[in-house]
Amino acid sequence: MVSLCRDDGTWDNLPLCQGCLRPLASSNGYANISELQTSFPVGTVISYHCCPGYKLEGAEHLECLHSLIWSTSPPRCLALEAPSRSH
């Protein structure tokens, strides 16, 4: 690929950096990504974690595939059931 400097000082034919779009965040949980990051390069792996009192349902890790989609749907964080008390 060749890029040329135009008369106005800009480049033509620059490649676009593409990646997976930011996956949905789980309520009561978080992922190891910056709040400002909106696109992720192919090969990026995101790890999900739940807040105390919640358990992860689904895959803990998502990977950005060459098809520019995530390897699976984001997990959910479900509330842990309180232990039952016997009288």
C-alpha contacts under 8 A as a table, 3 or more apart, distances in Angstrom:
res1	aa1	res2	aa2	distance
2	V	13	N	7.16
3	S	11	W	6.35
3	S	12	D	5.58
3	S	13	N	5.25
3	S	14	L	6.21
4	L	11	W	5.65
4	L	12	D	5.59
4	L	13	N	7.35
5	C	9	G	6.08
5	C	10	T	5.82
5	C	11	W	4.65
5	C	12	D	6.59
6	R	9	G	5.37
6	R	10	T	5.43
6	R	11	W	5.83
6	R	12	D	6.81
7	D	10	T	7.48
11	W	14	L	6.64
17	C	41	P	7.95
18	Q	39	S	7.49
18	Q	40	F	7.81
18	Q	41	P	6.68
18	Q	68	L	7.69
19	G	39	S	5.58
19	G	40	F	4.88
19	G	41	P	4.45
19	G	42	V	5.71
19	G	64	C	7.34
19	G	68	L	5.49
20	C	39	S	5.53
20	C	40	F	5.09
20	C	41	P	6.54
20	C	42	V	7.04
20	C	64	C	5.81
20	C	65	L	7.78
20	C	68	L	4.77
20	C	69	I	5.47
20	C	70	W	6.74
21	L	38	T	6.03
21	L	39	S	4.74
21	L	40	F	6.47
21	L	68	L	7.93
21	L	69	I	7.68
22	R	37	Q	7.30
22	R	38	T	5.00
22	R	39	S	5.67
22	R	40	F	7.08
23	P	70	W	7.88
23	P	74	P	6.84
24	L	74	P	6.66
25	A	29	G	7.42
25	A	30	Y	6.67
25	A	31	A	7.42
25	A	74	P	7.49
26	S	29	G	5.26
26	S	30	Y	6.53
26	S	74	P	7.45
26	S	75	P	6.89
26	S	76	R	5.48
26	S	77	C	6.41
27	S	30	Y	7.76
27	S	76	R	7.43
27	S	77	C	6.76
28	N	50	C	6.10
28	N	51	C	5.57
28	N	54	Y	7.21
28	N	77	C	5.99
28	N	78	L	7.99
29	G	48	Y	7.21
29	G	49	H	5.61
29	G	50	C	4.00
29	G	51	C	5.18
29	G	76	R	7.82
29	G	77	C	6.08
30	Y	48	Y	5.81
30	Y	49	H	5.46
30	Y	50	C	6.29
30	Y	51	C	7.59
31	A	46	I	6.57
31	A	47	S	5.51
31	A	48	Y	4.35
31	A	49	H	6.12
32	N	46	I	6.16
32	N	47	S	5.77
32	N	48	Y	6.81
33	I	37	Q	7.09
33	I	46	I	7.08
34	S	37	Q	5.35
37	Q	40	F	7.53
40	F	44	T	6.29
40	F	64	C	7.08
41	P	44	T	5.79
41	P	64	C	6.88
42	V	63	E	7.82
42	V	64	C	4.92
42	V	65	L	5.53
42	V	66	H	5.73
42	V	68	L	6.80
43	G	63	E	6.05
43	G	64	C	5.21
43	G	65	L	6.22
43	G	66	H	7.70
44	T	63	E	5.58
44	T	64	C	5.36
45	V	61	H	6.45
45	V	62	L	5.53
45	V	63	E	4.38
45	V	64	C	6.60
46	I	61	H	5.49
46	I	62	L	5.23
46	I	63	E	6.45
47	S	60	E	5.70
47	S	61	H	4.60
47	S	62	L	6.72
48	Y	60	E	5.24
48	Y	61	H	6.36
48	Y	75	P	7.43
49	H	56	L	7.00
49	H	60	E	7.25
50	C	54	Y	5.74
50	C	55	K	6.08
50	C	56	L	6.11
50	C	77	C	5.70
51	C	54	Y	5.79
51	C	77	C	7.94
53	G	79	A	6.01
53	G	80	L	5.57
54	Y	77	C	5.64
54	Y	78	L	5.16
54	Y	79	A	4.33
54	Y	80	L	5.14
55	K	77	C	5.36
55	K	78	L	5.32
55	K	79	A	6.41
55	K	80	L	6.28
56	L	59	A	7.96
56	L	60	E	7.33
56	L	75	P	6.54
56	L	76	R	5.87
56	L	77	C	4.75
56	L	78	L	6.48
57	E	75	P	5.51
57	E	76	R	5.20
57	E	77	C	6.09
57	E	78	L	6.90
58	G	73	S	7.93
58	G	74	P	7.16
58	G	75	P	4.42
58	G	76	R	6.59
59	A	62	L	7.06
59	A	72	T	7.35
59	A	73	S	7.76
59	A	74	P	6.99
59	A	75	P	5.69
60	E	75	P	6.80
62	L	70	W	6.08
62	L	71	S	5.62
62	L	72	T	6.18
62	L	73	S	7.71
62	L	74	P	7.15
63	E	70	W	5.50
63	E	71	S	5.24
63	E	72	T	7.87
64	C	68	L	6.18
64	C	69	I	5.82
64	C	70	W	4.65
64	C	71	S	6.32
65	L	68	L	5.36
65	L	69	I	5.64
65	L	70	W	5.92
65	L	71	S	6.29
66	H	69	I	7.49
70	W	73	S	7.06
